[in-house]
Amino acid sequence: MKKLLLSMFFLFVLTLSLASAITVSMVWDDNGVYGTDPINLEQGETAQYIVDAYTTAGPNAGYDHLIGVDLYVLEADDLTQIVQVISQETHLYSLGYANTLDTSSLPVGDYTLAAIATDYDDTYPNGGNRQDTAILNFSVLMPTYAPVMQEVVINPANPTIADNLTGTCIATDADSTNVMYEYQWVQVIPISAVETTSYYPQNTVVPVNGIDSSQTSLNQVWELRCRAFDGALYSSWMSTSVTIADLPPQNNAPVTLFSFILPNTPGDDDMLSGYCSAFDADADAVAFNWAWYQNGAVVSQGISNYFTDLSGPIQVSNYSETFTNVGDDFIFACQAYDGQDAGAWLNSSNVTISGGSTGNVAPVNLTVSVPSQLNSTQDLLGTCVADDADGDLLYYNARWYLNGAFFSGTSSIPLAPGVAFSASMPASYTSVGDVWTLSCDVTDGQVTVGPVSGSTLIVDGTGNNNAPVNLTVSVPPQVNDAQNVIATCVADDVDGDLLHYGVEWYQNGVYLIGSSSGWIASGVDFTATLSSAFTSVGDNITISCEVTDGQDIVGPVNASTSIVSNGGCLTNPVAIIAGPTTVDANTLASFDASGSVASNCGTIVSYDWNVTCGLQSVVFSGVTFNYTFATLGDCSVELTVTDDSNLTASDVLNVTVVNPFAQGPTAIIKAPQFVNKGEEFVVHGFDSIAPAGEEIVSYQWVVTNSLGVVVATYSGKMQYPLFDVADQYTFTLTVEDTSGDLDSASKIVTVKEPEAADEDDTFKIKDKLQVSSIHLEGSAFEQVSPDGLLYVSVVVKNNFDERVDDVQVTFLLPELGRFKSSTSSISSGDSKRFTVLVDIPYDFEEGYYYPEIIVDADQVDKRVKISYFEVVN
């Protein structure tokens, strides 16, 4: 019946409206503004409308009339189709009332709202009740949602005047994948302009640029404000604040860096000299507690004077040859002390007294090399080197003098004879007209030779200097893929100046890696080597070489070679272990070396295994072996293969042994054993294990130094620590599963002094482009799914005194290729964030990956940092 009425009501309107005894009307009510035009509503939105029905004429006019009004939502393009029955009501007298249209249950589309009024007390002449109809048209649209801020965080939560402030923002968005953030730091008044981040996945913690501690003061209140934008709509602002507290007075204990004995190969008539080195973060004067051990027993001990110059190792104590015997073992131990706290004891390497000594031979041929002239924009680099006929380790003292007055000094660690010690002076300390002198002496622990000096005049580069000439680069036209590419650069200098070479390697036109020489004589070849690990058959490898005499730069000059096949044969064998990296205790584990490859297409003739867990070591032989690990913790499986050419190769697999019957989780730490001071590295707990049916919900880290003092705390699966003090740091990870059970594990990372300066950096201007931070964020922080996007965010700081142009960040992973950011300029002293989007293919293999992050700019050396991410389904 309803469908019949709907199909007929237009006919009633056209033919009977003049004779109708009832009238119905309907209007939209927008807060008192009325209308009948079509309107748009987002799904879930409501609208008000008014329906009015009343009798106008008829044989029963003047009597009470019974009026019925039926309300429907109809398809706009088919008015016979009822989408929704709103109401069916019957009233006496005239009718006028307000109603609400709710679109929550209506799909997106176009609709008609219809009101059919029936006068049940009046009929048509030929029968039937009189009716009238009114309609309104509307459309239901897909709803849009603004981002919603979830949290703004300032770290640390309780900062002191010594702390830098960092911040993070996180927002969710119901209808958008990515959002960007606007943020501002406020200290009573806004301190910074409103800044923006790149776009990141919604519901992802995003770091923002922070506030340096130099900008904060005691008792200041700092506020961080954030809001999110999805490309169409903004969230509301959200903020948090912290109060700057005073720095609690505390003393930092000194750190003992080195302890060694010279000579390192003493005879029975040689006096022994003990050396100590230390670092004190408070710049306190440091004394050394020392002890001599002879065949494991303390035979002499004491404390030294206090030293204020800790730039290098210090000779602390001697031990007379009168008390040594052939075959005796000696160790020298040092402990730094600043008058309040002492660092950890540090033992030297063992030295053994040999017999038949005919007396010590002093070091010879001490040479100091510096350029005769140097452009004022370049760093000054000098080297000291000597020989020793006894093969004793050598220890250098280097002193810089400016215009004849002492300026600064430094010392080496013990170096092998013939190995140069480099001392540098940054260009920021030099001026045109300066004369810088490098003075070096050397000792083998018994005899000191020197000093020998060399001087450099700082010039502006516009004088009558003769630039280097005849720069030549040589490389073979073809190189086998199993061989290293070896090239030479050589030039002449008519002034007799020392020369410094810088090289860059390119693979198929794309920059690969760089290196540089020290200062060498005119006409002497500089040899550069590119490892075969970087090359493949078919590659075109180009070496680009330039040379400087300290004032003028000549080049680059290029030469190229092609990589050809070596017939599929390797020059050296390769050892390959296949086996698990995590095993259950008291459960048999299998290891396989069948994937190892012999050299010259030959045969592996022996497989030797060594399993080490703590102090216990077990050996096996054969292509495969099985082993049951009984000790929980970290073990190593080492394989050495020998082929029929009598060449050997080794491989090591680190294995973590866990308790399979543990009721709670098992914490497992992966971290490097050694890192250089000042270098960022990765520690993670991804391999930690939860019991069946559980998952790990919390990763808490505590880091202590060698004195047991807590130096850092972290939260999360993976961290990027960086330490400026050489020491042994213990990382303790505590994991918690969904049942609240806990487990902890610890691992020691030794932070040491860099063994040698990076020549590529010292060739131009060291560390002028500084990588402040690297963040790899996928669908779950450092994890990304196949067919997903990895967001690579790199903050670069410009330490030049002028703007640097054409800065670009490249993400390089052999399994994926190269992805580059846009190029940008960075003003002097400023930092800038670069973003690279890396598309992970849908069939990309799960696992951990270690890409190279390359920062490059016009006229500025590359800096390469290693970071880390995981691909998971």
SETIDREN-687899 format. One record per residue (C-alpha): z, y, x; residue in one letter. Coordinates in steps of 0.1 Angstrom, whole numbers, plus 5000, padded with zeros to 4 digits. Example, Ala and Ser with C-alpha at 12.3 -4.5 7.8 and 13.67 -1.06 7.14 Angstrom:
% SETIDREN-687899
> 5078:4955:5123:a
> 5071:4989:5137:s
This chain:
% SETIDREN-687899
> 5000:5000:5000:m
> 5009:5024:5029:k
> 4976:5018:5046:k
> 4958:5024:5013:l
> 4976:5057:5009:l
> 4967:5067:5044:l
> 4931:5059:5040:s
> 4929:5079:5007:m
> 4949:5110:5014:f
> 4920:5130:5028:f
> 4901:5123:4996:l
> 4931:5136:4976:f
> 4932:5167:4997:v
> 4895:5174:4992:l
> 4891:5167:4955:t
> 4924:5173:4939:l
> 4942:5199:4959:s
> 4935:5226:4933:l
> 4950:5205:4906:a
> 4979:5191:4925:s
> 5013:5196:4911:a
> 5029:5192:4946:i
> 5025:5210:4979:t
> 5037:5198:5014:v
> 5035:5218:5046:s
> 5046:5212:5082:m
> 5051:5234:5113:v
> 5064:5230:5149:w
> 5097:5248:5155:d
> 5100:5260:5191:d
> 5134:5278:5190:n
> 5124:5298:5160:g
> 5087:5302:5170:v
> 5066:5284:5145:y
> 5031:5271:5148:g
> 5006:5243:5140:t
> 4985:5241:5172:d
> 4985:5208:5191:p
> 5013:5205:5217:i
> 5018:5184:5248:n
> 5051:5164:5254:l
> 5062:5144:5284:e
> 5072:5108:5276:q
> 5108:5109:5265:g
> 5107:5146:5255:e
> 5115:5157:5219:t
> 5101:5184:5196:a
> 5114:5200:5164:q
> 5093:5204:5133:y
> 5100:5215:5096:i
> 5086:5198:5065:v
> 5086:5216:5032:d
> 5075:5199:4998:a
> 5078:5214:4963:y
> 5062:5212:4928:t
> 5039:5239:4917:t
> 5025:5230:4882:a
> 5020:5203:4856:g
> 5030:5191:4822:p
> 5066:5186:4833:n
> 5069:5219:4852:a
> 5104:5233:4848:g
> 5121:5200:4848:y
> 5138:5183:4877:d
> 5112:5165:4899:h
> 5117:5135:4920:l
> 5098:5141:4953:i
> 5092:5115:4980:g
> 5082:5124:5016:v
> 5069:5097:5040:d
> 5066:5106:5077:l
> 5043:5087:5101:y
> 5030:5088:5136:v
> 4993:5078:5136:l
> 4966:5071:5162:e
> 4948:5104:5167:a
> 4914:5087:5167:d
> 4922:5062:5139:d
> 4943:5077:5111:l
> 4946:5043:5094:t
> 4967:5030:5123:q
> 5004:5035:5119:i
> 5021:5037:5153:v
> 5056:5046:5140:q
> 5073:5050:5106:v
> 5096:5079:5110:i
> 5112:5080:5075:s
> 5106:5074:5038:q
> 5129:5095:5016:e
> 5131:5106:4980:t
> 5147:5138:4969:h
> 5153:5158:4936:l
> 5140:5194:4933:y
> 5120:5211:4961:s
> 5123:5199:4996:l
> 5126:5218:5029:g
> 5142:5203:5060:y
> 5140:5201:5098:a
> 5133:5169:5118:n
> 5131:5158:5154:t
> 5101:5140:5170:l
> 5113:5116:5198:d
> 5085:5103:5222:t
> 5107:5079:5241:s
> 5091:5048:5225:s
> 5055:5062:5224:l
> 5030:5052:5251:p
> 5010:5079:5268:v
> 4982:5090:5245:g
> 4971:5113:5216:d
> 4988:5112:5182:y
> 4989:5127:5147:t
> 5022:5134:5129:l
> 5015:5130:5091:a
> 5037:5139:5061:a
> 5028:5124:5026:i
> 5046:5140:4996:a
> 5046:5123:4962:t
> 5058:5138:4929:d
> 5071:5108:4910:y
> 5078:5129:4878:d
> 5042:5141:4874:d
> 5010:5121:4873:t
> 4972:5127:4873:y
> 4954:5128:4839:p
> 4940:5094:4846:n
> 4972:5079:4860:g
> 4989:5078:4893:g
> 5015:5101:4909:n
> 5004:5134:4923:r
> 5004:5137:4962:q
> 4998:5161:4990:d
> 4995:5157:5028:t
> 5002:5178:5060:a
> 4995:5169:5096:i
> 5003:5181:5131:l
> 4986:5169:5163:n
> 5003:5162:5197:f
> 4998:5143:5230:s
> 5023:5123:5250:v
> 5019:5128:5288:l
> 5032:5108:5318:m
> 5066:5123:5328:p
> 5071:5141:5362:t
> 5103:5140:5382:y
> 5117:5164:5408:a
> 5133:5149:5439:p
> 5171:5145:5437:v
> 5192:5153:5468:m
> 5216:5124:5476:q
> 5234:5135:5507:e
> 5235:5161:5535:v
> 5254:5152:5566:v
> 5265:5171:5597:i
> 5275:5152:5628:n
> 5300:5151:5642:p
> 5321:5155:5611:a
> 5349:5171:5631:n
> 5332:5191:5658:p
> 5347:5209:5687:t
> 5334:5239:5706:i
> 5317:5215:5731:a
> 5298:5196:5705:d
> 5262:5201:5695:n
> 5257:5200:5657:l
> 5231:5176:5643:t
> 5222:5171:5606:g
> 5204:5147:5583:t
> 5191:5150:5547:c
> 5183:5122:5522:i
> 5168:5125:5487:a
> 5153:5101:5461:t
> 5122:5107:5439:d
> 5114:5085:5409:a
> 5077:5092:5409:d
> 5068:5100:5445:s
> 5066:5079:5477:t
> 5071:5107:5502:n
> 5091:5139:5503:v
> 5096:5167:5528:m
> 5127:5188:5533:y
> 5135:5225:5536:e
> 5167:5231:5555:y
> 5188:5260:5568:q
> 5219:5264:5590:w
> 5243:5290:5577:v
> 5273:5306:5594:q
> 5286:5333:5569:v
> 5249:5345:5568:i
> 5218:5323:5575:p
> 5215:5317:5612:i
> 5180:5302:5611:s
> 5150:5307:5589:a
> 5142:5280:5563:v
> 5125:5253:5583:e
> 5106:5222:5571:t
> 5103:5186:5582:t
> 5073:5164:5579:s
> 5069:5141:5549:y
> 5090:5109:5550:y
> 5095:5081:5526:p
> 5119:5090:5498:q
> 5155:5076:5501:n
> 5152:5077:5540:t
> 5177:5095:5562:v
> 5157:5123:5579:v
> 5171:5142:5610:p
> 5167:5180:5612:v
> 5169:5203:5642:n
> 5205:5210:5651:g
> 5226:5238:5665:i
> 5235:5239:5702:d
> 5272:5242:5711:s
> 5264:5275:5728:s
> 5259:5291:5694:q
> 5292:5280:5680:t
> 5327:5294:5683:s
> 5363:5284:5675:l
> 5372:5283:5638:n
> 5336:5291:5626:q
> 5325:5273:5594:v
> 5289:5260:5597:w
> 5270:5250:5566:e
> 5238:5229:5564:l
> 5216:5234:5533:r
> 5188:5210:5523:c
> 5164:5206:5494:r
> 5135:5182:5490:a
> 5099:5188:5479:f
> 5075:5161:5467:d
> 5043:5182:5467:g
> 5048:5195:5432:a
> 5085:5200:5424:l
> 5117:5210:5444:y
> 5151:5195:5441:s
> 5181:5217:5439:s
> 5198:5228:5471:w
> 5226:5206:5485:m
> 5249:5216:5513:s
> 5278:5204:5534:t
> 5300:5223:5560:s
> 5322:5217:5590:v
> 5348:5238:5609:t
> 5346:5242:5647:i
> 5378:5231:5664:a
> 5391:5237:5699:d
> 5383:5213:5727:l
> 5414:5192:5734:p
> 5424:5196:5770:p
> 5416:5164:5789:q
> 5407:5153:5824:n
> 5377:5132:5831:n
> 5384:5105:5857:a
> 5359:5105:5886:p
> 5333:5077:5888:v
> 5328:5058:5920:t
> 5291:5055:5925:l
> 5285:5037:5958:f
> 5304:5019:5985:s
> 5287:5005:6016:f
> 5291:4995:6052:i
> 5270:5006:6082:l
> 5256:4990:6102:p
> 5246:4964:6076:n
> 5238:4938:6103:t
> 5267:4944:6128:p
> 5273:4926:6160:g
> 5307:4917:6174:d
> 5307:4949:6195:d
> 5298:4973:6167:d
> 5323:4996:6150:m
> 5321:4994:6112:l
> 5318:5026:6091:s
> 5328:5027:6054:g
> 5311:5051:6030:y
> 5320:5062:5995:c
> 5303:5083:5968:s
> 5316:5096:5935:a
> 5308:5119:5906:f
> 5334:5141:5888:d
> 5324:5156:5854:a
> 5351:5183:5858:d
> 5338:5193:5893:a
> 5373:5184:5907:d
> 5378:5178:5944:a
> 5379:5140:5949:v
> 5398:5119:5975:a
> 5391:5082:5980:f
> 5415:5053:5981:n
> 5399:5028:6004:w
> 5405:4993:6017:a
> 5389:4969:6043:w
> 5387:4932:6034:y
> 5382:4908:6063:q
> 5374:4872:6051:n
> 5388:4881:6016:g
> 5421:4896:6028:a
> 5431:4933:6030:v
> 5434:4943:6066:v
> 5435:4981:6063:s
> 5438:5006:6035:q
> 5446:5043:6029:g
> 5435:5075:6012:i
> 5410:5101:6025:s
> 5411:5139:6024:n
> 5398:5156:5993:y
> 5361:5165:5992:f
> 5345:5192:5971:t
> 5309:5184:5981:d
> 5300:5151:5963:l
> 5263:5155:5966:s
> 5260:5123:5986:g
> 5279:5094:6002:p
> 5308:5104:6025:i
> 5320:5085:6056:q
> 5356:5077:6047:v
> 5369:5052:6072:s
> 5360:5033:6104:n
> 5370:4998:6114:y
> 5372:4991:6152:s
> 5351:4964:6167:e
> 5382:4953:6186:t
> 5394:4935:6154:f
> 5361:4918:6145:t
> 5350:4883:6154:n
> 5317:4865:6151:v
> 5313:4851:6116:g
> 5338:4874:6099:d
> 5329:4887:6065:d
> 5337:4923:6056:f
> 5338:4942:6024:i
> 5347:4979:6020:f
> 5362:4990:5987:a
> 5364:5026:5973:c
> 5382:5042:5944:q
> 5377:5079:5936:a
> 5408:5100:5927:y
> 5409:5136:5915:d
> 5446:5142:5916:g
> 5452:5131:5880:q
> 5431:5100:5873:d
> 5414:5074:5894:a
> 5381:5057:5887:g
> 5374:5020:5890:a
> 5374:5002:5924:w
> 5339:4995:5937:l
> 5332:4970:5964:n
> 5304:4972:5990:s
> 5280:4944:5997:s
> 5293:4918:6021:n
> 5284:4921:6058:v
> 5288:4893:6084:t
> 5295:4899:6121:i
> 5268:4883:6142:s
> 5272:4872:6179:g
> 5251:4879:6210:g
> 5248:4916:6204:s
> 5237:4936:6234:t
> 5248:4969:6218:g
> 5235:4991:6190:n
> 5201:5008:6193:v
> 5201:5042:6178:a
> 5176:5053:6151:p
> 5143:5067:6165:v
> 5113:5087:6154:n
> 5132:5109:6129:l
> 5105:5130:6112:t
> 5109:5158:6087:v
> 5078:5166:6066:s
> 5073:5198:6045:v
> 5042:5218:6038:p
> 5037:5248:6061:s
> 5029:5270:6031:q
> 5036:5265:5994:l
> 5025:5283:5963:n
> 5055:5299:5946:s
> 5047:5281:5913:t
> 5051:5246:5928:q
> 5082:5226:5936:d
> 5090:5222:5973:l
> 5091:5186:5983:l
> 5103:5174:6018:g
> 5108:5139:6033:t
> 5130:5125:6061:c
> 5121:5092:6077:v
> 5132:5073:6108:a
> 5129:5038:6124:d
> 5156:5015:6137:d
> 5149:4987:6161:a
> 5180:4967:6150:d
> 5168:4968:6114:g
> 5200:4986:6104:d
> 5200:5004:6071:l
> 5198:5042:6076:l
> 5216:5070:6059:y
> 5202:5105:6057:y
> 5219:5139:6053:n
> 5195:5166:6042:a
> 5203:5204:6041:r
> 5182:5232:6027:w
> 5183:5266:6044:y
> 5169:5298:6027:l
> 5159:5324:6053:n
> 5183:5309:6078:g
> 5213:5307:6055:a
> 5226:5273:6041:f
> 5216:5269:6005:f
> 5224:5233:5994:s
> 5226:5198:6006:g
> 5221:5162:5995:t
> 5224:5127:6010:s
> 5207:5094:6006:s
> 5219:5059:5998:i
> 5214:5034:6026:p
> 5176:5029:6030:l
> 5156:5004:6050:a
> 5140:5017:6083:p
> 5107:5034:6076:g
> 5115:5042:6040:v
> 5114:5080:6034:a
> 5142:5099:6017:f
> 5128:5127:5995:s
> 5146:5160:5990:a
> 5132:5186:5966:s
> 5137:5223:5957:m
> 5126:5234:5922:p
> 5101:5262:5921:a
> 5126:5282:5899:s
> 5147:5288:5931:y
> 5118:5300:5953:t
> 5102:5334:5957:s
> 5072:5348:5975:v
> 5081:5355:6012:g
> 5110:5330:6013:d
> 5112:5307:6043:v
> 5128:5274:6033:w
> 5139:5250:6061:t
> 5147:5213:6055:l
> 5171:5199:6082:s
> 5178:5162:6083:c
> 5200:5139:6104:d
> 5202:5101:6102:v
> 5228:5075:6111:t
> 5229:5037:6113:d
> 5266:5038:6109:g
> 5273:5041:6146:q
> 5249:5067:6161:v
> 5238:5099:6144:t
> 5204:5113:6154:v
> 5192:5148:6146:g
> 5191:5172:6131:p
> 5153:5177:6129:v
> 5139:5205:6109:s
> 5107:5217:6092:g
> 5100:5250:6075:s
> 5078:5262:6046:t
> 5067:5298:6038:l
> 5065:5305:6001:i
> 5033:5324:5993:v
> 5016:5337:5961:d
> 4984:5317:5967:g
> 4961:5347:5972:t
> 4962:5349:6010:g
> 4938:5337:6037:n
> 4947:5301:6033:n
> 4918:5276:6038:n
> 4917:5251:6009:a
> 4914:5214:6016:p
> 4878:5202:6020:v
> 4858:5170:6019:n
> 4879:5154:5992:l
> 4865:5118:5989:t
> 4875:5091:5964:v
> 4865:5055:5971:s
> 4868:5024:5948:v
> 4848:4991:5948:p
> 4819:4991:5923:p
> 4832:4959:5908:q
> 4866:4943:5906:v
> 4876:4909:5893:n
> 4899:4910:5862:d
> 4925:4890:5881:a
> 4927:4915:5909:q
> 4943:4949:5912:n
> 4921:4980:5915:v
> 4926:4997:5948:i
> 4913:5031:5955:a
> 4916:5057:5983:t
> 4917:5095:5983:c
> 4913:5115:6015:v
> 4906:5151:6024:a
> 4906:5174:6055:d
> 4924:5207:6060:d
> 4912:5231:6087:v
> 4946:5248:6089:d
> 4963:5215:6097:g
> 4984:5217:6065:d
> 5000:5186:6051:l
> 4983:5174:6020:l
> 4996:5160:5987:h
> 4974:5138:5964:y
> 4977:5133:5927:g
> 4957:5106:5908:v
> 4950:5097:5872:e
> 4936:5064:5860:w
> 4913:5063:5829:y
> 4903:5032:5810:q
> 4870:5036:5791:n
> 4875:5073:5792:g
> 4911:5072:5779:v
> 4940:5083:5802:y
> 4960:5052:5813:l
> 4986:5061:5840:i
> 4991:5084:5869:g
> 5008:5086:5904:s
> 5009:5108:5935:s
> 5015:5107:5972:s
> 5041:5124:5994:g
> 5031:5150:6020:w
> 5007:5133:6045:i
> 4986:5145:6073:a
> 4951:5158:6070:s
> 4925:5130:6072:g
> 4950:5102:6063:v
> 4940:5080:6034:d
> 4962:5079:6003:f
> 4959:5045:5986:t
> 4964:5042:5949:a
> 4967:5008:5930:t
> 4961:5000:5894:l
> 4977:4966:5884:s
> 4953:4940:5869:s
> 4978:4939:5839:a
> 4961:4971:5827:f
> 4925:4958:5829:t
> 4902:4935:5809:s
> 4867:4922:5815:v
> 4842:4948:5805:g
> 4865:4978:5812:d
> 4852:5009:5829:n
> 4880:5022:5852:i
> 4878:5057:5866:t
> 4902:5072:5892:i
> 4905:5110:5892:s
> 4920:5125:5924:c
> 4930:5160:5933:e
> 4946:5174:5965:v
> 4968:5204:5974:t
> 4979:5219:6006:d
> 5007:5237:5988:g
> 4986:5268:5980:q
> 4952:5257:5967:d
> 4943:5227:5946:i
> 4909:5210:5951:v
> 4894:5186:5926:g
> 4895:5165:5907:p
> 4869:5141:5922:v
> 4862:5109:5903:n
> 4850:5074:5911:a
> 4845:5044:5888:s
> 4845:5007:5889:t
> 4836:4979:5864:s
> 4859:4950:5856:i
> 4841:4917:5858:v
> 4851:4881:5851:s
> 4867:4860:5878:n
> 4853:4828:5863:g
> 4884:4824:5841:g
> 4905:4815:5871:c
> 4937:4833:5880:l
> 4945:4845:5915:t
> 4982:4836:5911:n
> 4999:4811:5888:p
> 5017:4822:5856:v
> 5050:4805:5844:a
> 5054:4805:5806:i
> 5085:4792:5788:i
> 5083:4782:5751:a
> 5117:4778:5735:g
> 5144:4793:5712:p
> 5162:4826:5721:t
> 5192:4817:5698:t
> 5206:4782:5696:v
> 5236:4765:5680:d
> 5264:4753:5703:a
> 5265:4716:5708:n
> 5230:4712:5693:t
> 5200:4699:5714:l
> 5175:4726:5723:a
> 5140:4719:5737:s
> 5121:4740:5762:f
> 5084:4736:5771:d
> 5064:4748:5802:a
> 5031:4733:5793:s
> 5016:4767:5786:g
> 5020:4777:5823:s
> 4987:4782:5842:v
> 4978:4774:5878:a
> 4958:4796:5902:s
> 4922:4791:5911:n
> 4918:4768:5880:c
> 4940:4743:5897:g
> 4970:4722:5885:t
> 5007:4728:5882:i
> 5023:4702:5904:v
> 5060:4709:5898:s
> 5082:4724:5871:y
> 5118:4734:5882:d
> 5143:4746:5856:w
> 5177:4763:5861:n
> 5200:4769:5832:v
> 5228:4794:5838:t
> 5258:4801:5815:c
> 5284:4823:5831:g
> 5293:4806:5864:l
> 5279:4772:5854:q
> 5244:4763:5865:s
> 5224:4731:5858:v
> 5189:4722:5872:v
> 5161:4701:5857:f
> 5125:4692:5865:s
> 5095:4683:5844:g
> 5071:4699:5820:v
> 5098:4698:5792:t
> 5135:4693:5790:f
> 5162:4692:5764:n
> 5197:4707:5768:y
> 5228:4710:5747:t
> 5246:4743:5752:f
> 5284:4740:5750:a
> 5294:4776:5759:t
> 5291:4804:5734:l
> 5275:4836:5746:g
> 5246:4846:5768:d
> 5228:4820:5789:c
> 5195:4821:5809:s
> 5168:4795:5813:v
> 5147:4801:5844:e
> 5114:4782:5851:l
> 5097:4781:5885:t
> 5062:4765:5887:v
> 5043:4755:5919:t
> 5006:4748:5918:d
> 4983:4728:5940:d
> 4976:4759:5961:s
> 5013:4759:5969:n
> 5017:4792:5950:l
> 5047:4798:5928:t
> 5056:4818:5897:a
> 5088:4822:5876:s
> 5097:4831:5841:d
> 5132:4837:5825:v
> 5142:4832:5789:l
> 5175:4847:5777:n
> 5193:4825:5752:v
> 5222:4834:5730:t
> 5245:4804:5720:v
> 5262:4808:5686:v
> 5288:4788:5666:n
> 5269:4770:5637:p
> 5302:4764:5619:f
> 5314:4799:5619:a
> 5328:4809:5585:q
> 5319:4845:5591:g
> 5290:4864:5608:p
> 5281:4862:5645:t
> 5276:4894:5664:a
> 5247:4893:5689:i
> 5239:4923:5712:i
> 5205:4928:5729:k
> 5206:4954:5757:a
> 5192:4959:5792:p
> 5214:4950:5821:q
> 5205:4980:5843:f
> 5192:5015:5833:v
> 5188:5047:5852:n
> 5211:5077:5847:k
> 5196:5102:5823:g
> 5172:5078:5807:e
> 5173:5068:5770:e
> 5174:5031:5763:f
> 5177:5007:5733:v
> 5206:4985:5723:v
> 5204:4966:5690:h
> 5222:4939:5669:g
> 5191:4927:5650:f
> 5197:4891:5661:d
> 5232:4890:5646:s
> 5236:4861:5622:i
> 5252:4860:5587:a
> 5264:4827:5571:p
> 5242:4811:5545:a
> 5241:4831:5513:g
> 5255:4862:5530:e
> 5240:4892:5548:e
> 5253:4916:5573:i
> 5261:4950:5557:v
> 5278:4969:5586:s
> 5271:4974:5623:y
> 5297:4994:5641:q
> 5295:5002:5679:w
> 5322:5013:5704:v
> 5312:5022:5739:v
> 5338:5024:5768:t
> 5333:5033:5804:n
> 5347:5014:5834:s
> 5381:5029:5828:l
> 5383:5017:5792:g
> 5379:5052:5778:v
> 5358:5054:5746:v
> 5328:5076:5753:v
> 5307:5070:5722:a
> 5307:5054:5687:t
> 5277:5045:5666:y
> 5268:5030:5632:s
> 5237:5010:5625:g
> 5216:4981:5637:k
> 5199:4999:5666:m
> 5209:5028:5689:q
> 5193:5050:5716:y
> 5221:5058:5741:p
> 5217:5081:5771:l
> 5243:5086:5798:f
> 5243:5113:5825:d
> 5270:5096:5846:v
> 5264:5064:5866:a
> 5290:5038:5856:d
> 5294:5005:5839:q
> 5295:5009:5801:y
> 5307:4982:5777:t
> 5290:4981:5743:f
> 5311:4963:5716:t
> 5294:4955:5683:l
> 5314:4946:5652:t
> 5295:4932:5623:v
> 5307:4927:5587:e
> 5291:4905:5561:d
> 5291:4908:5523:t
> 5323:4887:5521:s
> 5341:4912:5543:g
> 5343:4888:5573:d
> 5340:4904:5608:l
> 5329:4893:5642:d
> 5325:4912:5675:s
> 5306:4908:5707:a
> 5304:4929:5740:s
> 5278:4935:5767:k
> 5279:4955:5799:i
> 5251:4980:5807:v
> 5252:4994:5843:t
> 5239:5030:5845:v
> 5228:5036:5880:k
> 5213:5064:5901:e
> 5174:5063:5900:p
> 5161:5045:5930:e
> 5134:5071:5937:a
> 5120:5102:5922:a
> 5089:5098:5900:d
> 5062:5111:5923:e
> 5040:5119:5893:d
> 5066:5144:5881:d
> 5073:5159:5915:t
> 5036:5165:5921:f
> 5035:5192:5895:k
> 5065:5206:5878:i
> 5093:5181:5871:k
> 5106:5176:5836:d
> 5091:5208:5822:k
> 5081:5190:5790:l
> 5113:5172:5779:q
> 5113:5145:5752:v
> 5145:5153:5733:s
> 5143:5124:5708:s
> 5121:5096:5694:i
> 5125:5082:5659:h
> 5104:5053:5645:l
> 5109:5050:5608:e
> 5093:5025:5584:g
> 5102:5012:5550:s
> 5138:5006:5563:a
> 5145:5028:5593:f
> 5131:5010:5625:e
> 5117:4982:5603:q
> 5083:4983:5587:v
> 5065:4959:5565:s
> 5029:4946:5571:p
> 5004:4969:5553:d
> 5030:4997:5556:g
> 5032:5030:5574:l
> 5053:5037:5605:l
> 5064:5073:5609:y
> 5068:5083:5645:v
> 5087:5115:5650:s
> 5090:5129:5686:v
> 5108:5162:5695:v
> 5094:5179:5726:v
> 5112:5208:5744:k
> 5093:5233:5766:n
> 5113:5241:5797:n
> 5086:5263:5812:f
> 5090:5300:5814:d
> 5058:5304:5795:e
> 5040:5289:5765:r
> 5024:5255:5769:v
> 4992:5248:5749:d
> 4975:5217:5736:d
> 5006:5196:5734:v
> 4999:5162:5718:q
> 5019:5130:5712:v
> 5002:5096:5714:t
> 5016:5063:5701:f
> 5002:5035:5723:l
> 5006:4998:5714:l
> 4981:4972:5728:p
> 4983:4951:5696:e
> 4974:4981:5674:l
> 4957:5008:5696:g
> 4963:5045:5700:r
> 4974:5069:5673:f
> 4976:5107:5680:k
> 4994:5136:5665:s
> 4978:5170:5659:s
> 4979:5194:5689:t
> 5002:5224:5690:s
> 5016:5251:5713:s
> 5053:5253:5722:i
> 5068:5286:5732:s
> 5090:5289:5762:s
> 5125:5274:5756:g
> 5115:5261:5721:d
> 5113:5226:5707:s
> 5088:5212:5683:k
> 5086:5180:5663:r
> 5053:5160:5664:f
> 5046:5133:5638:t
> 5022:5103:5642:v
> 5014:5080:5612:l
> 5008:5045:5623:v
> 4991:5022:5597:d
> 5004:4986:5601:i
> 4977:4960:5590:p
> 4986:4937:5561:y
> 4982:4906:5585:d
> 5002:4921:5614:f
> 5025:4895:5630:e
> 5062:4898:5624:e
> 5084:4906:5654:g
> 5097:4933:5678:y
> 5073:4957:5694:y
> 5078:4982:5723:y
> 5052:5010:5722:p
> 5046:5037:5747:e
> 5052:5073:5735:i
> 5030:5096:5756:i
> 5034:5134:5757:v
> 5005:5152:5771:d
> 4995:5189:5775:a
> 4970:5210:5793:d
> 4979:5213:5830:q
> 5012:5194:5825:v
> 5019:5158:5836:d
> 5024:5130:5811:k
> 5059:5117:5803:r
> 5061:5082:5790:v
> 5091:5069:5770:k
> 5096:5035:5755:i
> 5110:5030:5720:s
> 5112:5000:5697:y
> 5105:4988:5661:f
> 5104:4956:5641:e
> 5078:4943:5617:v
> 5093:4922:5588:v
> 5080:4908:5555:n
